[in-house]
């Protein structure tokens, strides 16, 4: 991929412009530079794609995306790259990771928040394997609980409790998609000792149980 196209994708992450990603994708399909890359051995292509993905993730982190979210996306795409057996799949990964990072930035970027809320968010992400309450977050960053709760809701549009559960459930989905853990094991890993409560929280956020969510996810993969 030419430096110009790489810069355009960098700019798409910086501006959060999903339309720009689609424009670059169209340009890339006709690019001689991309054709040259795709004529290389598959292992060389994988190294190239992995390198650009690392670059995109670093940009997203600098723009305020929590490290665990960015690194989680990177890990997922590294696994995709490692398992890839053909050029057609591989050539789309640059665009997929940019789109995923933009979506994550829109949801989780801390750049628009005050220092106190940034600290609260960082603590939540860094402690997603514990069952924490709003008071735990307030104590950890040394602020009044009521003040933090009010300020958190005002700046993010959601309560601390909802945000804590959302971070945990987003990570739960990553773990479910890995197929390495059973659902109840994931619940325990994220601090939910009561599996029924884990399912209740998941359904409240995603409107379906973990089991149904994964059935639909697997059906979509099969259709692709």
C-alpha positions in Angstrom: 0.0 0.0 0.0 1.4 3.4 -0.9 2.3 5.9 1.7 -0.5 8.1 0.5 -3.2 5.4 1.1 -1.6 4.6 4.5 -1.8 8.3 5.4 -5.5 8.4 4.3 -6.3 5.5 6.6 -4.3 7.2 9.4 -6.4 10.3 8.8 -9.6 8.2 8.9 -8.7 7.0 12.4 -7.8 10.5 13.5 -11.1 12.1 12.2 -13.3 9.1 12.8 -14.4 9.3 9.2 -15.8 5.9 8.1 -16.6 7.2 4.7 -13.0 7.9 4.1 -12.2 4.3 4.8 -14.6 3.2 2.1 -13.1 5.7 -0.3 -9.6 4.4 0.3 -10.8 0.8 -0.1 -12.1 1.7 -3.5 -8.9 3.4 -4.5 -6.8 0.5 -3.2 -8.6 -2.0 -5.4 -7.2 -0.1 -8.4 -3.8 0.6 -6.9 -0.7 -0.9 -8.5 1.0 -0.7 -5.1 -1.5 -3.0 -3.6 -1.2 -5.4 -6.6 2.5 -5.5 -6.1 2.1 -6.3 -2.4 -0.4 -9.1 -3.1 2.0 -10.7 -5.5 4.4 -11.3 -2.6 4.5 -14.6 -0.7 1.6 -14.9 1.8 4.0 -14.8 4.8 5.5 -11.5 3.6 2.0 -10.1 3.2 1.1 -11.2 6.7 4.1 -9.3 8.1 3.2 -6.2 6.2 -0.4 -6.2 7.3 0.6 -6.9 10.9 3.0 -3.9 10.8 0.3 -1.5 9.5 -2.2 -2.8 12.1 0.3 -2.1 14.9 0.7 1.5 13.5 -3.1 2.0 13.4 -3.5 0.8 17.0 -0.7 3.1 18.2 -2.5 6.1 16.6 -5.8 5.1 18.3 -4.1 4.8 21.7 -2.6 8.3 21.3 -6.0 9.6 20.5 -7.5 8.4 23.8 -8.6 4.8 23.1 -8.1 2.8 26.3 -5.1 0.5 25.8 -6.9 -2.7 26.6 -9.6 -2.0 23.9 -6.9 -1.2 21.3 -4.7 -4.1 22.2 -7.7 -6.4 22.2 -8.5 -5.4 18.7 -4.9 -5.8 17.6 -4.7 -9.3 19.1 -7.9 -10.4 17.3 -6.6 -9.2 14.0 -3.2 -10.9 14.6 -5.0 -14.1 15.1 -7.0 -13.5 11.9 -3.7 -12.9 10.1 -2.1 -16.0 11.5 -5.0 -18.1 10.4 -5.4 -16.5 7.0 -4.8 -18.9 4.1 -5.5 -16.7 1.1 -4.8 -13.2 -0.3 -8.4 -12.2 -0.7 -9.1 -12.3 3.1 -5.8 -10.8 4.0 -6.1 -7.7 1.8 -9.2 -6.6 3.7 -7.7 -6.6 7.2 -6.2 -3.1 7.0 -9.7 -1.7 6.4 -11.4 -3.9 8.9 -9.1 -2.9 11.7 -9.5 0.8 10.9 -13.3 0.5 10.9 -13.2 -1.4 14.2 -10.9 1.2 15.8 -13.1 4.0 14.6 -16.1 2.3 16.1 -14.2 1.8 19.4 -13.0 5.4 19.4 -16.6 6.6 19.0 -17.6 4.5 22.0 -14.6 4.5 24.3 -12.2 7.4 23.4 -11.2 9.4 26.5 -10.0 12.4 24.6 -13.2 14.4 25.2 -13.3 13.8 28.9 -12.0 15.7 31.9 -8.9 14.4 33.8 -11.0 12.9 36.6 -13.2 10.9 34.2 -10.2 9.8 32.2 -8.7 8.4 35.5 -12.0 6.7 36.3 -12.3 5.1 32.9 -8.7 3.9 33.0 -9.3 2.3 36.4 -12.4 0.5 35.1 -10.6 -0.9 32.1 -7.6 -1.9 34.1 -9.8 -3.7 36.7 -12.3 -5.4 34.5 -11.5 -8.8 36.0 -12.7 -7.6 39.4 -16.3 -7.0 40.4 -16.1 -3.3 41.2 -18.6 -0.8 42.2 -18.8 3.0 41.7 -17.5 3.5 45.2 -14.4 1.4 44.4 -13.6 3.7 41.4 -14.1 6.8 43.5 -11.9 5.5 46.3 -9.2 4.5 43.8 -8.9 7.9 42.2 -9.5 9.7 45.5 -12.7 11.7 44.7 -16.1 11.9 46.3 -18.4 9.1 45.1 -21.5 11.3 44.6 -19.4 14.0 42.7 -17.8 11.3 40.5 -21.1 9.6 39.7 -22.8 12.9 38.7 -19.8 14.1 36.7 -19.4 10.7 35.0 -23.0 10.6 33.9 -22.9 14.2 32.7 -19.8 13.6 30.5 -20.4 10.1 29.2 -24.1 9.9 29.1 -24.2 6.8 31.2 -23.8 5.8 34.8 -20.5 4.3 36.2 -22.3 1.0 36.9 -23.5 0.7 33.3 -20.1 1.6 32.0 -18.4 -1.0 34.2 -20.8 -3.7 32.9 -20.4 -2.6 29.3 -16.6 -2.9 29.5 -16.9 -6.3 31.0 -19.5 -7.5 28.5 -17.5 -6.3 25.5 -14.5 -8.2 26.7 -16.8 -11.2 27.4 -17.8 -11.2 23.7 -14.1 -11.3 22.7 -13.6 -14.3 25.0 -16.7 -16.0 23.7 -15.6 -15.5 20.1 -12.2 -17.1 20.9 -14.0 -20.4 21.8 -11.4 -21.0 24.5 -13.7 -20.6 27.5 -17.2 -21.8 28.5 -19.7 -19.0 29.3 -19.7 -19.7 33.0 -15.9 -19.6 33.0 -16.0 -16.2 31.3 -18.4 -14.9 33.9 -16.2 -16.0 36.7 -13.1 -14.5 35.0 -14.8 -11.1 34.9 -15.8 -11.2 38.5 -19.4 -12.5 38.2 -19.7 -15.3 40.7 -23.4 -15.6 39.9 -23.8 -16.8 36.3 -27.5 -16.0 36.2 -26.7 -12.4 37.0 -24.0 -12.3 34.3 -26.6 -13.5 31.7 -29.1 -10.9 33.0 -26.6 -8.1 32.6 -25.6 -9.3 29.1 -29.2 -9.6 28.0 -29.9 -6.1 29.3 -27.1 -4.6 27.2 -27.4 -6.8 24.1 -31.1 -7.8 24.2 -30.3 -11.5 24.0 -28.6 -14.2 26.1 -24.9 -15.0 25.6 -25.9 -18.3 24.0 -28.2 -16.7 21.4 -25.7 -13.9 20.7 -23.1 -16.4 19.8 -25.5 -18.4 17.7 -26.3 -15.3 15.6 -22.6 -14.5 15.5 -21.7 -17.9 14.2 -24.5 -17.8 11.6 -23.1 -14.5 10.2 -19.6 -16.0 10.0 -21.0 -19.0 8.1 -22.9 -16.8 5.6 -19.6 -15.0 4.9 
